[in-house]
Amino acid sequence: MHRPCLASLVVVLRIATSFAQEPQLAIPEDIACAKGPNAATWGVVKQRFRSLLEGHSSPFRLAPRENISSAVQDAIADIQAVNGFDKDAREECGFGKLFIQVLSVATMDDPSTIAQFLQETPTMASPILTLLLDIPWVSTALSGWPFFGILAQVALHKVDLMQGVLNNDAVDGLVDETGRNFFTEITSASQKEDMASMYYAANKYLQQPNNGNVMGQMTALATETVMQTDVKVRMESVTWLQKQMRNVISTPAELDIALTSRWPLWGALHLSVDAFSTA
């Protein structure tokens, strides 16, 4: 069973304590799924997904396939039991329904299907892009949905499924020694869940003049944010990261590519942003 490293746990506890003193951010109701006749059931689904990510995996490792499938199937059964997918409930918890669909991508087995899945599924890509680019990430975290943790699982699954199919170095933008060295250091540290080493590698990379790899920069900045214990600075960093994300991803095709990269970006974003969900 996954246990968060001590440094990350201290960060989460400090943020949770500090956040209680901050003005409350508005959480769109359709994200939190806190109201409506099936709110309690959607809360169960939300917890299923959190339990999957916290109990069977780390943000940097793929959860067992059977656990992902079980979480998706059980979530669908929960909602079907209260007729939550019926026409009368079509306006309820749209993003909860989206997260079920997104996590189900991590159960697909055909590389040719998953490679450009979001490009070919605009009804899924559009709301994901809305969450990534338009809705404040802290608000999404406060809703309780582990959005970036789910995306991390999708990305890890895509990388695992498409081994040997793609030129991974090209996808990751590894065209110079600086980028390759940082990639090696931070991916190795992420597999050990060694946040201190990840932070050291990220800080060193950002100080080098030749650090033009966009995914590498985002990964480094997200890693530094993970270790930020000042709640105001962390919120500012998360807001700034979202602004930078708009320069990296704006189309379903770019989203597909970013979710096919081996950079531990999505796991770092999960740890950076999801700490606010405990507040």
N, C-alpha and C positions, 0 to 999 in steps of 0.2 A: 504494500500500500504506500502511496506517495505521501511524503511528509515535507512540508515547505522548509527550506533552509532557515536557520536561525536569524540570519540577517534580514531576510524577506519578512519573516514573522514579526520582527521588531518594527520594521517599517509599517506594516499593516496596522499594528496596534497603535503606533503613534498617530498615524493618519486617522484612524477611527476615533481616537480621543480628541484630536485637534479639530476634526471636521464637525464635531458636535457644537463647536463655538462659531462655526461659519454660517452665513445666511444660506437658507435652504434653496437649492436650485429646483426649478420646475421640472417635473418629469412628465412627459406626455403620457396620458393614460393608456393609449393604445400600445405603448411599449411596456409599461409596468404591469398591465393586465390586472390591476388591483381592484377594479370595479366590474360590475356585470354579474349575471346569474352564475357564471362558471368560474369566477375569480379564484375560488379555493382550489379548483381542479387545475387551473393554469399555474397556481402556486406550486402544486405537486410536480407538475412537469418541469417547472423552473428548477426545483430542487433535484429532480432526477438528473438534469444536465449538469448541475453544479457537483453533484455526487460523483458523476462519471469523471469529471475533470479533476476533482480533488482526491478521489479515492483510488483511481486506477491508472493514473498517468501523471506526468509532469507537463508543464506547458511546452516542453521541448521534446517530448517523446509521444509517439502514437499510442493511444489507448488500445487495449486488445480488441480485435474486431468483434468478438462476441459481446463485449460490453457496450460497444457503440450500437450494434444492432439491437441489443436488448433495450437500451435507453430510448432509441427511436420507436421501436415496436410498442414498448410499454407506454410511452407518451401518446402515441396514436390511440391505443386502447383506452387510456384515461379519458381522452377527449371524446372519443366515440361513445363512451358509456354515458356521457351527459349530453349527447347530441350536439357537441360543439362544432362539428363540421357541417351541420345542416344549414339550409338556406336562411333560417331564422337567426342563426348565430354568425352569419357571414361578416358582420361588422365588429365582432368581438375578437380582441387579441390578435390582430392581423400579424403583428411581429412575432408572437408566439408561434403561430402557424409557419411563419417564415423560418424561424430557427429550427423547427422540426425538419423542414425541407433541406435547410443548409447542412445540418448534421448528417442527414441521410446521404449526402454526397460522399461522405467518408465510408460508405458501405458499397459503393459502386466498384465493379471489377474490370471494366473495359477501358483500357487506356485511351482508345480513340474516342470514347464517349466523354470521358472526364476531362480531356485535354482542353477543349473549348466549350465546356458545358455552360458556363455563365454567358458566354457570347451568344450561345444558341438558346438561352433561357432568359429572355429579358424580364419576364415577370418575377424572377428571383434576383437577377442582377440589379435591377433598378432600386428596390428597397435596400439592398445591401449597400449600394453606393450612397443612398440617402443617409444611412446610419454612419457611414465612413466620412462623408464630406459635409453634411448639413446639420445633423443633430449633435449637440455637444457630447463628447465622449463621457464626460463625468455624469451627465444625465442618464445616458445609457447604462453606465455602471450602477447608478443608484436604483435603476429599475430592477436590479437583481439578475438580469440575464447575462451570462458570461459570453458576450458577443465575440470578443477576441479569442477567448479560449476555444470556442467552436470553430472559428476561422483557422486557428492554429492546427486543430485536428484535421481539417480539410486539407490544409497545405501539406502537412506531414504525410497524409494518405496519398495525395497527388504525387509527391516526390517519390514515395515508396513504390507506387504503382507504375510510374513512368521511368524507372531506372533503365538505362540503356536505350531509351526511346529518344531522349533529348540530349543536346549538347549542354550539360548543366553549367559548365563554366560560362557559356555565352548567356544563358538565362540569368545567371548570378552576376554577370558583368565583371568577371574576373579577368581583367586584361593587363594588369600590372602587378609588380611584386608587392607593393603596399597593400593592395586589396586582397591578394591571395594570402599574405601573411596574417592579416587581420581576420579573414574568413576562417583560416585554420585555427587560430587562437580562440576565437569566440565560439565557434561550433564545438570545438573540443571541450571548452569550459561549460557550455550549455548542456552537453550530454552528461556531465558530472554534476549539474545543477550548482556549479561553483560561481555564485554571483559576484564574489569578490574578484575572481580572475576575469570574469566577463567585464566587470566595471573597469578594471585596470587596462584590459585590451581596448575597450571602447574609448577611454580617456586618451590613451596613447595614440590611437588612430585619428581622433578628432584634432589632435595637435599637430599632425603631420601635414605638410603643404599639399601633398599629392594624395588626397583622400576623396577623389571625385566620384566614387561609386555611390550612386543614389541610394540603393538598397542598403549598402554598407553604412552610409551616413545615418539613415533612418534607424537601423538596428543599433548603432552606437548611441544615438540620442535617446532611443527608448530604453536602452540598458542603463544609461546614466539616470534616467527618470525613475527607474525601479528603486534605486538606492537613495532617492531624495526623501528626507524625513520631514522637511518643512512643508506643511500642507499647502500654503499659499504658493510657494515656489513650485510644488508638484503640480498644482492645478494650472499654473501658468505654463509649465513645461508640456503638460498634456494638451492644452489649448494650442500651443505653438506646434506640437507634433501633428495635430489635426490639420493645421494650416499647411504644413509641409507635405502632408499626405495628398492634399489637393494638387500639388505639383507633380506627384508621382502617378496618381491614379485618377482618371476622369471618365474612362470608358469600360465597358464589360471586358473588352480584349485586354486592357492593361490590368484589370483586376485578375483575370485568369493567369496572366504571366506572373504577377506578384504572388499569387497563391501556388505557383509552381516553383518558386525559388527556394533554395536550401538555406538561405539566411534565416536565423532564428528570430526574425522580426516579429511574427505574430505572437509567439510565446512571450517575448519581451514586452510587447504592447499589452498582452493580457495581464502580466504582473504590474505594469505601470498603471493601468487604468482600473483594473478590477479591485484594487485595494480600496477604492472609494465605495464599493458595494457593501463593505462591512460597517460603514459609518451609521 
